[in-house]
Amino acid sequence: TLEPFFVEGLQNFGENYVQEGLPKVKFFRERDLNATWHLIGALQSNKAREAVAHFDLIHSLDRLSLAKELDKEARKLGKIQRVLIQVNVGHEDSKAGADPEAVPQLLEACSAFSNLQVEGLMSLPPYNDDAEQTRPYHRHLRELRETLMSSKHPLPILSMGMSRDFEIAIEEGATHVRIGTALFGTRSYTAQ
Protein backbone atom coordinates (compact mmCIF):
# COMPACT_ATOMS: atom_id res chain seq x y z
CA THR A 1 0.00 0.00 0.00
CA LEU A 2 1.11 3.54 -0.73
CA GLU A 3 -0.65 5.21 2.20
CA PRO A 4 2.32 4.92 4.63
CA PHE A 5 4.54 6.67 2.07
CA PHE A 6 1.97 9.45 1.76
CA VAL A 7 1.83 9.84 5.55
CA GLU A 8 5.63 10.20 5.55
CA GLY A 9 5.44 13.02 2.99
CA LEU A 10 5.59 11.39 -0.45
CA GLN A 11 2.89 13.09 -2.50
CA ASN A 12 3.69 12.16 -6.11
CA PHE A 13 2.97 8.63 -7.28
CA GLY A 14 3.57 7.12 -10.70
CA GLU A 15 1.88 4.18 -12.36
CA ASN A 16 2.95 2.25 -15.44
CA TYR A 17 -0.52 0.99 -16.32
CA VAL A 18 -3.85 2.80 -16.22
CA GLN A 19 -5.71 -0.28 -14.96
CA GLU A 20 -3.25 -0.81 -12.08
CA GLY A 21 -3.40 2.83 -11.05
CA LEU A 22 -7.18 3.24 -10.95
CA PRO A 23 -7.84 1.45 -7.64
CA LYS A 24 -4.98 3.34 -5.97
CA VAL A 25 -6.15 6.72 -7.26
CA LYS A 26 -9.72 5.97 -6.18
CA PHE A 27 -8.55 4.78 -2.73
CA PHE A 28 -6.68 8.06 -2.15
CA ARG A 29 -9.45 10.29 -3.49
CA GLU A 30 -12.16 8.55 -1.45
CA ARG A 31 -10.14 9.41 1.66
CA ASP A 32 -9.34 12.99 0.58
CA LEU A 33 -5.62 12.17 0.44
CA ASN A 34 -4.38 14.84 -1.94
CA ALA A 35 -1.67 13.06 -3.93
CA THR A 36 -0.55 13.88 -7.46
CA TRP A 37 -0.86 10.94 -9.85
CA HIS A 38 1.51 10.44 -12.78
CA LEU A 39 0.94 7.99 -15.62
CA ILE A 40 4.47 7.05 -16.67
CA GLY A 41 3.84 3.99 -18.84
CA ALA A 42 3.02 3.78 -22.53
CA LEU A 43 -0.58 4.77 -23.22
CA GLN A 44 -2.91 3.27 -25.79
CA SER A 45 -5.55 5.57 -27.26
CA ASN A 46 -8.36 3.33 -25.99
CA LYS A 47 -7.22 4.06 -22.40
CA ALA A 48 -7.23 7.85 -22.90
CA ARG A 49 -10.60 8.41 -21.21
CA GLU A 50 -9.55 6.66 -17.98
CA ALA A 51 -6.10 8.25 -18.04
CA VAL A 52 -7.50 11.77 -18.33
CA ALA A 53 -10.15 11.12 -15.69
CA HIS A 54 -7.69 9.85 -13.09
CA PHE A 55 -4.14 11.08 -13.71
CA ASP A 56 -2.82 14.58 -13.10
CA LEU A 57 0.22 14.33 -15.39
CA ILE A 58 0.64 11.92 -18.29
CA HIS A 59 4.34 11.38 -19.09
CA SER A 60 3.88 9.29 -22.23
CA LEU A 61 2.46 11.40 -25.06
CA ASP A 62 4.34 10.20 -28.12
CA ARG A 63 2.12 10.69 -31.17
CA LEU A 64 -0.39 13.12 -32.62
CA SER A 65 -3.27 10.61 -32.64
CA LEU A 66 -2.90 10.17 -28.88
CA ALA A 67 -2.75 13.95 -28.39
CA LYS A 68 -6.06 14.28 -30.26
CA GLU A 69 -7.67 11.60 -28.11
CA LEU A 70 -6.38 13.09 -24.83
CA ASP A 71 -7.57 16.55 -25.85
CA LYS A 72 -11.01 15.20 -26.75
CA GLU A 73 -11.38 13.39 -23.42
CA ALA A 74 -10.08 16.37 -21.44
CA ARG A 75 -12.57 18.65 -23.21
CA LYS A 76 -15.43 16.33 -22.19
CA LEU A 77 -14.33 16.65 -18.55
CA GLY A 78 -13.71 20.40 -18.73
CA LYS A 79 -10.10 19.77 -17.80
CA ILE A 80 -6.71 20.93 -19.03
CA GLN A 81 -4.67 17.72 -19.18
CA ARG A 82 -1.01 18.17 -18.31
CA VAL A 83 1.28 16.01 -20.46
CA LEU A 84 4.92 15.35 -21.20
CA ILE A 85 6.18 14.28 -24.60
CA GLN A 86 7.97 10.95 -24.30
CA VAL A 87 11.13 10.92 -26.40
CA ASN A 88 12.80 7.71 -27.55
CA VAL A 89 16.34 9.02 -27.01
CA GLY A 90 17.91 5.62 -27.70
CA HIS A 91 15.97 5.00 -30.93
CA GLU A 92 14.96 1.61 -29.51
CA ASP A 93 12.29 -0.31 -31.40
CA SER A 94 11.16 -1.92 -28.15
CA LYS A 95 10.35 1.40 -26.46
CA ALA A 96 7.59 3.92 -26.94
CA GLY A 97 8.39 7.56 -27.52
CA ALA A 98 8.65 10.01 -30.35
CA ASP A 99 11.87 10.14 -32.32
CA PRO A 100 13.87 13.15 -31.13
CA GLU A 101 13.72 14.61 -34.64
CA ALA A 102 9.89 14.48 -34.61
CA VAL A 103 9.44 16.20 -31.25
CA PRO A 104 9.45 19.82 -32.52
CA GLN A 105 6.63 19.05 -34.94
CA LEU A 106 4.63 17.15 -32.29
CA LEU A 107 5.10 19.96 -29.78
CA GLU A 108 3.91 22.53 -32.31
CA ALA A 109 0.90 20.39 -33.28
CA CYS A 110 -0.08 20.09 -29.61
CA SER A 111 -0.31 23.88 -29.42
CA ALA A 112 -3.56 23.65 -31.36
CA PHE A 113 -5.26 21.61 -28.63
CA SER A 114 -7.02 23.81 -26.10
CA ASN A 115 -7.30 21.07 -23.46
CA LEU A 116 -3.70 19.84 -23.52
CA GLN A 117 -0.80 21.53 -21.82
CA VAL A 118 2.65 20.20 -22.74
CA GLU A 119 4.83 20.82 -19.70
CA GLY A 120 8.04 19.08 -20.69
CA LEU A 121 9.78 15.96 -21.91
CA MET A 122 10.26 12.42 -20.61
CA SER A 123 12.61 9.63 -21.62
CA LEU A 124 13.72 6.12 -20.74
CA PRO A 125 17.33 5.61 -21.86
CA PRO A 126 18.54 2.20 -23.01
CA TYR A 127 19.09 -0.10 -20.04
CA ASN A 128 22.66 -0.39 -18.82
CA ASP A 129 23.99 -1.89 -15.57
CA ASP A 130 26.45 1.01 -15.46
CA ALA A 131 24.35 4.08 -14.64
CA GLU A 132 27.07 6.37 -16.00
CA GLN A 133 26.36 4.99 -19.47
CA THR A 134 22.91 6.62 -19.36
CA ARG A 135 24.41 10.12 -19.07
CA PRO A 136 24.59 10.87 -22.82
CA TYR A 137 20.88 10.04 -23.19
CA HIS A 138 19.88 12.26 -20.26
CA ARG A 139 22.08 15.03 -21.63
CA HIS A 140 20.51 14.65 -25.07
CA LEU A 141 17.01 15.08 -23.62
CA ARG A 142 18.08 18.15 -21.64
CA GLU A 143 19.66 19.69 -24.75
CA LEU A 144 16.52 18.95 -26.79
CA ARG A 145 14.40 20.68 -24.16
CA GLU A 146 16.74 23.69 -24.16
CA THR A 147 16.39 23.91 -27.95
CA LEU A 148 12.59 23.75 -27.79
CA MET A 149 12.02 26.10 -24.83
CA SER A 150 10.40 29.43 -25.62
CA SER A 151 7.79 31.76 -24.18
CA LYS A 152 5.21 29.73 -26.11
CA HIS A 153 6.66 26.44 -24.81
CA PRO A 154 8.34 26.96 -21.40
CA LEU A 155 8.70 23.18 -20.78
CA PRO A 156 9.57 23.33 -17.07
CA ILE A 157 9.58 19.54 -16.56
CA LEU A 158 12.32 17.10 -17.49
CA SER A 159 11.28 13.59 -16.38
CA MET A 160 14.20 11.19 -16.60
CA GLY A 161 16.03 8.76 -14.37
CA MET A 162 14.87 5.79 -12.36
CA SER A 163 16.13 3.94 -9.29
CA ARG A 164 19.37 2.83 -10.94
CA ASP A 165 20.34 6.12 -12.62
CA PHE A 166 18.46 8.95 -10.93
CA GLU A 167 21.62 10.61 -9.59
CA ILE A 168 23.03 10.92 -13.12
CA ALA A 169 19.67 12.20 -14.37
CA ILE A 170 19.59 14.87 -11.65
CA GLU A 171 23.12 15.94 -12.55
CA GLU A 172 21.90 16.33 -16.13
CA GLY A 173 18.90 18.46 -15.15
CA ALA A 174 16.01 16.14 -14.25
CA THR A 175 13.18 17.87 -12.42
CA HIS A 176 11.25 14.60 -11.95
CA VAL A 177 12.73 11.15 -11.31
CA ARG A 178 10.85 7.87 -11.23
CA ILE A 179 11.95 5.86 -8.21
CA GLY A 180 10.06 2.61 -7.77
CA THR A 181 12.42 -0.27 -7.16
CA ALA A 182 14.47 1.63 -4.56
CA LEU A 183 11.31 2.38 -2.54
CA PHE A 184 9.04 -0.58 -3.17
CA GLY A 185 11.38 -3.38 -4.23
CA THR A 186 11.55 -5.28 -7.48
CA ARG A 187 8.25 -5.31 -9.30
CA SER A 188 6.39 -8.60 -9.36
CA TYR A 189 4.63 -9.19 -12.67
CA THR A 190 1.50 -11.27 -12.38
CA ALA A 191 -0.80 -12.52 -15.10
CA GLN A 192 -3.48 -9.96 -15.88
Phi, psi and omega in degrees: 000149182268345185305317178299326178292322177296315180301325180277000173114354177285123185238356178245125181233138179246146177231142177279328186234134179306309186295332177281332181281330186305311180296327180290315178300313181298318178303312181294315183292324178297336181256011181055036174269110191275074177266160173257129185252128181246130171264114186251351181269166178304144184237126174273147182303326182289352176257004185300318182301310180294322180297313180294321183292334190238344184249139181281322182223123178258118185272357195238035173286122184223006181201155183296321181299323177290321177301316179299316182293317178297318179298316180300313181291322178295320179299318179300326182268358183065039187236147168264114182273122177280133182220158169241145174275123177277129183247130178273079186295336180264003182051042182270128178297331184279354183244147174286171178124147177284146173298140181308324182292337182269350185297317180303318180293318179296317179300315180295318179297324180293339178299335182283347184268118185285345182249015174240139176231107178281119185251358179164200184234154177224148174210159172235106181290163175304142181295140175207133178298333179266104184305327181301332181289349177275347185307312182301328180287319176296318179298317180301317180294318178299316180294323177297316178299316180300323179293323185275339185296137177201178177295331178285327182230081183293330176047062183288343187256135173231102185261107180201150181099137177231192186308321186277340186224017186296328180297317178296316180300318179296317177301329181267007171110009180302136172259338178227132174239153184247098185252107178245300184303318182295332180266318190249355183090176181295135182292137176259118180267122179246158178297137182244000000 
